[in-house]
């Protein structure tokens, strides 16, 4: 299960170009404020 999560995450990071493809508001906010925050 953890291995599948890690491979899915890596695949997503390689293919996702922006955070606008995320579904839930929680995941969008997480991506916006944590993952893609380059400041």
Long-range contacts (C-beta under 8 A, 24 or more apart in sequence): none
